[in-house]
């Protein structure tokens, strides 16, 4: 019933088609709105990813200054062929004294070509829709200690984390010696095989290739280690090119090797193993066969045998029968990820103080893996989001590859669910994990 009423409300508002850039990739946003009684509210929206965020809402009522915390996740829907995005609020809890009255969580509605969202605390009553007074992404210059104290008490973990993130904690600015267990002569080897020429998913593969190269090159630069990049794409997207690259790849014993495949995948009719075959054809008119197929498990074992300290192999592709149609959808999602300062210790814990092997693929046997041209592969986007979350100052736990890959699998599963992608089938990624915990 709630969904139906919510849809009617958006129909009245003449909802336009949802675009992926409605909410850019940032960490913090400020939202201001005024209710029907004239009470003014100021919200600090803190983003982790499309399914994990919260907002601190500050306001004056009952002669008291109140702050309430509301958890959020994004949802999508369609009415009359147009899509909309809603941040659904749940679990309100007061940080300050609550007073006599409680707080109904606000739902935040984003429409295309509008700078300010709508809000409602009752999706069953269209008369309660409010247009926000202001909505903006916050920059480093906006974040001061007095500003944070509007929303947090001084003993809260997130308050301390945000101070460190934005350089307000003097202790975080003091240079300290690096404590890498593995540091001398370390090089990161990034190998990407991306089917950028294929007609159906080529654009999404190219988008992921650009995102991955920028991310890992930036990580290597930040860590002060060497960086080598091997791209297998375009007309060079062939099985011999991958095998040649693997043959010439000679990592040192302290090196990090990352292999990512973005393209079509499939299973042989009599295949027993769980890992997909990589479809190394850049044209559907090329016949599929042993000379165009490459087992992801073979790639993993080949890289593992080279003796690098940390080996990460990812396959963002289908794991279904050959005759399944292209898993490209027009449905887009909120591709947000943390975009501000990272925690250097957490980054080093993942890439410098870990050793072992990790292989993951985006779909279980019999499943397809979804992508769209606006965001890229659901699995790849979820991996990058999970990586940023894992190294964030706002994350209290120690950075860990198992948590990262679990969040990746769950993120892709959610993006392919009916609440986010109306024409998708759910993908359930699988992985093999053998990474030594941090020292």
JOLINNOR-V335468 format. One record per residue. N is the residue number from 1. PSI is psi in radians with two decimals (999 if undefined). OMEGA is omega as a letter, one per 20 degrees, with the letter a starting at -180 (999 if undefined). Layout:
N:PSI:OMEGA
N:PSI:OMEGA
This chain:
1:-0.73:a
2:-0.73:a
3:-0.73:a
4:-0.77:r
5:-0.67:r
6:-0.71:r
7:-0.70:r
8:-0.65:r
9:-0.74:a
10:-0.55:r
11:-0.72:r
12:-0.62:a
13:0.03:a
14:1.05:a
15:2.31:r
16:3.03:a
17:2.32:r
18:2.37:r
19:2.61:a
20:-0.39:a
21:0.36:r
22:-0.62:a
23:1.88:a
24:2.89:a
25:1.83:r
26:3.13:r
27:-0.78:a
28:2.40:r
29:2.66:r
30:2.29:a
31:2.21:r
32:2.41:r
33:2.84:a
34:2.30:a
35:3.14:a
36:-0.37:a
37:0.04:r
38:0.08:r
39:2.28:a
40:2.40:a
41:2.52:r
42:2.10:a
43:2.47:r
44:1.90:a
45:2.10:a
46:2.08:a
47:2.43:r
48:-0.93:r
49:-2.99:a
50:-0.28:a
51:0.08:a
52:1.97:r
53:2.85:r
54:2.84:r
55:2.30:r
56:2.19:a
57:2.13:a
58:2.40:r
59:2.89:r
60:2.24:r
61:2.60:r
62:0.62:a
63:0.56:a
64:2.60:r
65:2.12:a
66:2.54:r
67:2.24:r
68:2.53:r
69:2.26:r
70:2.25:r
71:2.61:a
72:2.67:r
73:2.72:a
74:2.55:r
75:2.70:r
76:2.75:r
77:3.03:a
78:2.38:r
79:2.23:a
80:0.65:r
81:-0.03:r
82:2.53:a
83:2.68:r
84:2.80:r
85:2.31:r
86:2.35:r
87:1.95:a
88:2.14:a
89:2.41:r
90:2.92:r
91:0.98:r
92:2.38:r
93:2.39:a
94:2.36:r
95:-0.61:r
96:-3.00:r
97:2.48:a
98:-0.46:a
99:-2.78:a
100:-0.52:a
101:2.57:r
102:-2.86:a
103:2.13:r
104:2.22:a
105:2.45:r
106:2.47:r
107:2.28:a
108:2.16:a
109:2.10:a
110:2.28:r
111:2.67:a
112:2.52:r
113:0.45:r
114:2.26:a
115:-0.45:a
116:2.37:a
117:3.02:r
118:2.77:r
119:2.66:r
120:2.53:r
121:0.05:r
122:1.67:a
123:-0.17:r
124:-0.09:a
125:1.80:a
126:-0.34:a
127:-0.24:a
128:0.05:r
129:2.32:r
130:2.55:r
131:2.23:a
132:2.56:r
133:-0.63:a
134:2.61:r
135:2.20:a
136:2.66:r
137:2.38:a
138:2.51:r
139:3.04:a
140:-0.62:a
141:-0.36:r
142:-0.44:a
143:1.86:r
144:2.92:r
145:-0.77:r
146:-0.62:r
147:-0.82:r
148:-0.59:a
149:-0.22:r
150:-0.40:a
151:-0.33:a
152:2.63:r
153:2.77:a
154:-0.25:a
155:0.08:a
156:2.50:a
157:-0.71:a
158:-0.56:r
159:-0.82:r
160:-0.67:r
161:-0.73:r
162:-0.61:r
163:-0.76:r
164:-0.71:a
165:-0.68:a
166:0.30:r
167:0.41:r
168:-0.26:r
169:1.95:a
170:-0.55:a
171:-0.51:a
172:-0.23:a
173:-0.15:a
174:2.22:r
175:2.32:r
176:2.64:a
177:2.50:r
178:2.47:a
179:0.93:r
180:2.27:r
181:-0.63:r
182:2.02:a
183:-0.75:a
184:2.16:r
185:0.41:a
186:2.38:r
187:2.44:r
188:2.19:r
189:2.00:r
190:2.04:r
191:2.11:r
192:2.16:r
193:1.90:a
194:2.19:a
195:1.25:a
196:-0.25:a
197:-0.28:a
198:2.48:a
199:-0.66:a
200:-0.87:a
201:0.14:a
202:-0.70:a
203:-0.71:r
204:-0.61:r
205:-0.71:r
206:-0.66:r
207:-0.77:r
208:-0.69:r
209:-0.78:r
210:-0.74:a
211:-0.75:a
212:-0.76:a
213:-0.72:r
214:-0.72:a
215:-0.90:a
216:-0.54:r
217:-0.71:r
218:-0.67:r
219:-0.80:r
220:-0.73:r
221:-0.77:a
222:-0.66:a
223:-0.24:a
224:0.59:a
225:2.93:r
226:2.80:a
227:2.20:r
228:2.38:a
229:2.34:a
230:1.93:a
231:2.21:r
232:1.75:a
233:-3.09:r
234:-2.40:r
235:-0.26:a
236:0.10:a
237:1.52:a
238:2.80:r
239:-0.79:r
240:-0.60:a
241:-0.69:r
242:-0.81:a
243:-0.68:r
244:-0.73:r
245:-0.76:r
246:-0.64:a
247:-0.59:a
248:-0.12:a
249:2.03:a
250:1.46:a
251:2.62:r
252:2.98:a
253:-0.28:r
254:0.14:a
255:2.83:r
256:2.24:r
257:2.21:r
258:2.12:r
259:2.21:r
260:2.24:r
261:2.27:r
262:1.93:a
263:-2.82:r
264:2.66:r
265:2.86:a
266:3.14:r
267:2.44:r
268:2.65:a
269:-0.57:a
270:0.31:a
271:2.38:r
272:-0.65:a
273:2.77:a
274:-0.35:a
275:2.54:a
276:2.82:r
277:2.33:r
278:2.17:a
279:1.75:a
280:0.76:r
281:2.32:r
282:0.06:r
283:2.38:r
284:-0.20:a
285:-0.11:r
286:2.29:a
287:2.44:r
288:2.47:a
289:-2.99:a
290:-0.51:a
291:-0.10:r
292:0.03:a
293:2.48:a
294:2.20:a
295:2.22:r
296:-0.62:r
297:-0.61:r
298:-0.76:r
299:-0.79:a
300:-0.84:a
301:-0.64:r
302:-0.82:a
303:-0.74:r
304:-0.68:a
305:-0.25:a
306:-0.23:r
307:0.28:r
308:2.72:a
309:-0.76:a
310:2.14:a
311:2.12:a
312:2.10:r
313:2.12:a
314:2.36:r
315:1.95:r
316:1.56:a
317:2.93:r
318:2.78:r
319:0.75:a
320:-3.10:r
321:2.73:a
322:-0.58:a
323:0.14:r
324:2.43:a
325:2.93:a
326:2.28:a
327:0.91:r
328:2.29:a
329:2.65:r
330:-0.19:r
331:2.30:r
332:2.89:a
333:2.98:a
334:1.71:a
335:1.07:a
336:2.59:r
337:2.72:a
338:2.37:a
339:0.05:a
340:-2.71:a
341:2.47:r
342:2.85:r
343:1.98:a
344:-0.68:a
345:-0.67:r
346:-0.69:r
347:-0.75:r
348:-0.57:r
349:-0.67:a
350:-0.85:a
351:-0.38:a
352:-0.50:a
353:0.50:r
354:2.64:r
355:2.64:r
356:-2.76:a
357:2.44:r
358:2.22:r
359:2.36:r
360:2.57:r
361:2.76:a
362:-0.17:a
363:2.58:r
364:2.86:r
365:2.29:a
366:-0.09:a
367:2.72:r
368:2.85:r
369:2.25:a
370:2.69:r
371:2.82:r
372:2.83:a
373:-0.43:a
374:-0.68:a
375:-0.59:a
376:-2.83:r
377:2.35:a
378:-0.65:a
379:-0.78:a
380:-0.78:r
381:-0.75:r
382:-0.63:r
383:-0.81:a
384:-0.68:r
385:-0.79:a
386:-0.63:r
387:-0.83:r
388:-0.70:r
389:-0.67:a
390:-0.55:a
391:0.20:a
392:2.59:r
393:-0.49:a
394:-0.18:r
395:2.16:a
396:-0.55:a
397:2.84:r
398:2.46:r
399:2.40:a
400:2.34:a
401:-0.57:r
402:-0.76:r
403:-0.72:a
404:-0.81:a
405:-0.56:r
406:-0.78:r
407:-0.59:r
408:-0.87:a
409:-0.79:a
410:-0.62:r
411:-0.76:r
412:-0.63:r
413:-0.75:a
414:-0.73:a
415:-0.50:a
416:0.07:r
417:2.83:a
418:-0.50:a
419:-0.32:a
420:-0.71:a
421:1.86:a
422:-0.48:a
423:0.24:a
424:2.78:r
425:2.56:a
426:2.34:r
427:2.37:a
428:1.73:a
429:2.75:r
430:2.76:a
431:2.77:r
432:2.22:a
433:2.18:r
434:1.11:a
435:2.26:a
436:2.32:r
437:2.73:a
438:2.60:r
439:999:999
